[in-house]
Amino acid sequence: MAEPAGGAAQRRRVVITGLGAVSPVGIGADVFASAVREGADGTAPIRSFDASGFPRRLAGEVLDFDPAGHLKRLDPQRWGRSGLLAAAAARLAVADAGIDEGLLELTRAGAILGTTSGESAVVQALAEQWLAAGLPGLDGELAGQVPASRIANAVSTELGLIGETQTIPTACSASNYALGYAYDLVRSGEADVMLAGGADAVNRLTHAGFYALGAMAEDVPRPFAAERSGIVTGEGGAVLVLETYGHAVARGARIYAEVLGYAANCDATHMVHPDAASIAECIRAAHRAAGVRAEQIDYICAHGTGTPTNDSTEVAAVREVFGDAMPPISSIKSMLGHTMGAASGFGAIACCKALEQNFLPPTANVTAPDPKLGPGVDCVPGTGRAARLDIVQNHGFAFGGNNVITVFGRVS
C-alpha cells in the first residue's frame, strides 16, 4: 500500500457511517442484514435474459428494482443497469448515514466503485441488435452507455459529488479495492467523505463464461459443503459511506465500524485458479496494516464462491495464517449468488451489520463443512448465530490472482 501524504503522523481514523444495499435478498441495509441472518435464498430462475439454452439457469437477480423509485437526478433510460444499481445503493447509503445532501455537494466527497463486467447488460443489448440488424441496427444512445467508467459517474452525478470519481475494474475483488482506495483518500486528508463499493448486472456473457469454465453450480450455491459444485451468478449494488472519525462524531453520526486497514497483492500464478500462499500473505499484510494479530480476528467473511478449488484454497490459506484455531468463516454468496464486482462490497456491509448486531452471517444451503477441508472449519451452516464480534476481515479474490483483504473493527 502506498504511504498517505504526510506519513503516519497525519493519518486520520476512518469509519463507516452509511450502508446501501440493492441485492437479490432485498433492498436497504436493514432488509439485507435480516435476510442474510436468516440464511435467505436470493437465487431463482433467470428472468433478465432467455436462459433456456443453458442446462443451469439460476441467478441472484434484483427482481424488485425500480430505478425511478430510488433516484432523483438520473434518467434511467440514459444509464446502464450497473450504474443504476450503484447510484441507488449510493443514495440509500447516504440516507442511512444521515448526511445532508446539500452539504455533501459542497464537501470533498467522491465515489470509487468496483465492477467485473461493467455495463454488461448494455453490451448484451447491443450484441442482440447487431445480430438482428448488423451495424446499422445499433442504437447510438445505447452505445454511449457502454463505458464502465459510467458506474462511478452515475453515483457522483446522482449525488452531485465533485471529488475523485473512479471505476475500478478488478473483477471479483473490485469492491475491496474501491474500499481500500477510498480509505486511503480519507485517512490522508485528500477527501472528507467517500462512497465506495461495487456494482454488476446479471448477463448472458458472464453466465456463459462461468458455465464454459465448468464453474457453474448444479443448483443452489453451497460454499464449503462436500457436495458443492460451483457458483451461481448474481447482481446488485453495494455502497458504503466512509468519513473521518472526528467528522462522524461531530455530526452525531451512527458509526458501524472503523476501517482498520487493508492489503492487496497480485500473484498472477494462474489465470483462474487462486493461490493459497499468495492469499495467506495478503491476509498477513492486512493484519500488519490494521495493527492486529491473527488471534484477534473474530470472523472472516469469505470469498467463498462454492467451487471445489476456490473453497479448498481459501481454507488452506486461512489455515496457514491461523493454524487450526480458525475463526468462523462463512460465505454470503450462498444467498446472493456471486455478485461479481459488488461481492466484497456486500461482504463489507455484512461485516458492518454483524458488528452492529452481534451475529455471525451464515453459509446457507449447508448443514456441515466438507470434511476434506480439515478440522476446525466453522462455516456457520444454515442460519446466523449470535456472537460478540470486535474485529472482522473481508475477503475479495479475482481471476489472475488479484487479492484484497479489508479489516473492520468495532468502535466503542
Secondary structure as the mmCIF struct_conf table of DSSP 4:
data_model
#
loop_
_struct_conf.conf_type_id
_struct_conf.id
_struct_conf.beg_label_comp_id
_struct_conf.beg_label_asym_id
_struct_conf.beg_label_seq_id
_struct_conf.end_label_comp_id
_struct_conf.end_label_asym_id
_struct_conf.end_label_seq_id
HELX_LH_PP_P HELX_LH_PP_P1 ALA A 2 PRO A 4
TURN_TY1_P TURN_TY1_P1 ALA A 5 GLY A 6
HELX_RH_3T_P HELX_RH_3T_P1 ALA A 8 GLN A 10
STRN STRN1 VAL A 14 SER A 23
TURN_TY1_P TURN_TY1_P2 PRO A 24 VAL A 25
STRN STRN2 GLY A 26 ILE A 27
BEND BEND1 GLY A 28 GLY A 28
HELX_RH_AL_P HELX_RH_AL_P1 ALA A 29 GLU A 38
TURN_TY1_P TURN_TY1_P3 GLY A 39 GLY A 39
STRN STRN3 ALA A 44 PRO A 45
BEND BEND2 SER A 48 PHE A 49
TURN_TY1_P TURN_TY1_P4 SER A 52 GLY A 53
BEND BEND3 PHE A 54 PRO A 55
STRN STRN4 LEU A 58 ALA A 59
STRN STRN5 GLY A 60 GLY A 60
TURN_TY1_P TURN_TY1_P5 LEU A 63 ASP A 64
HELX_RH_3T_P HELX_RH_3T_P2 PRO A 67 GLY A 69
TURN_TY1_P TURN_TY1_P6 HIS A 70 HIS A 70
BEND BEND4 LYS A 72 ARG A 73
HELX_RH_3T_P HELX_RH_3T_P3 PRO A 76 ARG A 78
BEND BEND5 TRP A 79 TRP A 79
HELX_RH_AL_P HELX_RH_AL_P2 ARG A 81 ALA A 97
TURN_TY1_P TURN_TY1_P7 GLY A 98 GLY A 98
HELX_RH_AL_P HELX_RH_AL_P3 GLU A 101 LEU A 106
BEND BEND6 THR A 107 ARG A 108
STRN STRN6 ALA A 109 GLY A 114
BEND BEND7 THR A 116 GLU A 119
HELX_RH_AL_P HELX_RH_AL_P4 SER A 120 ALA A 133
HELX_RH_3T_P HELX_RH_3T_P4 LEU A 135 GLY A 137
HELX_RH_AL_P HELX_RH_AL_P5 GLY A 140 ALA A 143
TURN_TY1_P TURN_TY1_P8 GLY A 144 GLN A 145
TURN_TY1_P TURN_TY1_P9 ALA A 148 SER A 149
HELX_RH_AL_P HELX_RH_AL_P6 ARG A 150 LEU A 159
TURN_TY1_P TURN_TY1_P10 GLY A 160 GLY A 160
BEND BEND8 GLY A 163 GLY A 163
STRN STRN7 THR A 165 ILE A 168
HELX_RH_3T_P HELX_RH_3T_P5 ALA A 171 SER A 173
HELX_RH_AL_P HELX_RH_AL_P7 ALA A 174 ARG A 187
TURN_TY1_P TURN_TY1_P11 SER A 188 GLY A 189
BEND BEND9 GLU A 190 GLU A 190
BEND BEND10 ASP A 192 ASP A 192
STRN STRN8 VAL A 193 ASP A 200
HELX_RH_AL_P HELX_RH_AL_P8 ARG A 204 ALA A 212
TURN_TY1_P TURN_TY1_P12 LEU A 213 GLY A 214
STRN STRN9 MET A 216 MET A 216
BEND BEND11 GLU A 218 VAL A 220
TURN_TY1_P TURN_TY1_P13 PRO A 223 PHE A 224
BEND BEND12 ALA A 225 ALA A 225
TURN_TY1_P TURN_TY1_P14 ALA A 226 GLU A 227
STRN STRN10 ILE A 231 ILE A 231
STRN STRN11 THR A 233 GLY A 234
STRN STRN12 GLY A 236 THR A 244
HELX_RH_AL_P HELX_RH_AL_P9 TYR A 245 ALA A 250
TURN_TY1_P TURN_TY1_P15 ARG A 251 GLY A 252
STRN STRN13 ALA A 257 CYS A 266
BEND BEND13 THR A 269 THR A 269
BEND BEND14 MET A 271 HIS A 273
HELX_RH_AL_P HELX_RH_AL_P10 ALA A 276 ALA A 290
TURN_TY1_P TURN_TY1_P16 GLY A 291 GLY A 291
HELX_RH_3T_P HELX_RH_3T_P6 ALA A 294 GLN A 296
STRN STRN14 TYR A 299 CYS A 301
HELX_RH_AL_P HELX_RH_AL_P11 PRO A 308 PHE A 322
TURN_TY1_P TURN_TY1_P17 GLY A 323 ASP A 324
HELX_LH_PP_P HELX_LH_PP_P2 MET A 326 PRO A 328
STRN STRN15 ILE A 329 SER A 330
TURN_TY1_P TURN_TY1_P18 ILE A 332 ILE A 332
HELX_RH_AL_P HELX_RH_AL_P12 LYS A 333 LEU A 336
STRN STRN16 HIS A 338 HIS A 338
HELX_RH_3T_P HELX_RH_3T_P7 MET A 340 ALA A 342
HELX_RH_AL_P HELX_RH_AL_P13 ALA A 343 GLN A 357
TURN_TY1_P TURN_TY1_P19 ASN A 358 ASN A 358
STRN STRN17 PHE A 359 LEU A 360
HELX_LH_PP_P HELX_LH_PP_P3 PRO A 361 PRO A 362
STRN STRN18 THR A 363 THR A 363
TURN_TY1_P TURN_TY1_P20 ALA A 364 ASN A 365
BEND BEND15 THR A 367 ALA A 368
HELX_RH_3T_P HELX_RH_3T_P8 PRO A 371 LEU A 373
TURN_TY1_P TURN_TY1_P21 PRO A 375 GLY A 376
STRN STRN19 PRO A 381 PRO A 381
BEND BEND16 GLY A 382 THR A 383
STRN STRN20 ARG A 385 ALA A 386
BEND BEND17 ASP A 390 ASP A 390
STRN STRN21 ILE A 391 ALA A 398
TURN_TY1_P TURN_TY1_P22 PHE A 399 GLY A 401
STRN STRN22 ASN A 402 GLY A 409
#
